[in-house]
């Protein structure tokens, strides 16, 4: 797969792991570089982006790419806890408990 990785801290490490899996990887450490690479080399089979990086955040990058190619597959890399949809009641309660330490 041809993958674009956008992360200001770990792009090279992520790329190295993906390359060992046989993927072709292009990296960027901010939104501006990522958009230039996307315009030049895109679309990609997958874009992996951090939520927080210099320039416009990952959400803004996803929106910009989505305007250019609504079918682009995108994955989000983040250090924040995330609850993926769809989820069950138990999954939601566990997520809330893990963030707050309170029984819900």
MODABEL-V712141 format. One record per pair of residues at least 12 apart in sequence whose C-alpha atoms are under 6 Angstrom apart, sorted by the first residue. I is the first residue (numbers start at 0). J is the second residue. If there is no record, write none. Layout:
[[I & J] [I & J]]
This chain:
[[0 & 22] [0 & 23] [0 & 44] [1 & 23] [1 & 24] [1 & 43] [1 & 44] [2 & 24] [2 & 43] [2 & 44] [2 & 45] [2 & 46] [3 & 24] [3 & 25] [3 & 26] [3 & 46] [4 & 26] [4 & 47] [4 & 48] [5 & 26] [5 & 27] [5 & 28] [5 & 48] [6 & 28] [6 & 49] [7 & 28] [7 & 52] [29 & 52] [29 & 53] [30 & 54] [30 & 55] [45 & 72] [45 & 73] [46 & 73] [47 & 73] [47 & 74] [47 & 75] [48 & 75] [48 & 76] [49 & 75] [49 & 76] [49 & 77] [50 & 77]]
